[in-house]
Amino acid sequence: MATIKVKQVRSRIGCPKAQKRTLDALGLRKTGRVKEYNDNPAVRGMIEKVKHLVQIEN
């Protein structure tokens, strides 16, 4: 299965609580952290919710 790397590039300070929870679900707690996930619709949906805080890496 294909994988996707997600990096948190902006701070979660000042974000709504729902977006903070989404970052927690993705395992991103600090700026600069990178996590790798299986590429599926659930992960893509979470990334879409916080797209202004994260970056997809190759």
Secondary structure, 3 states (H helix, E strand, C coil): CCEEEEEECCCCCCCCHHHHHHHHHHCCCCCCCEEEEECCHHHHHHHHHCCCCEEEEC
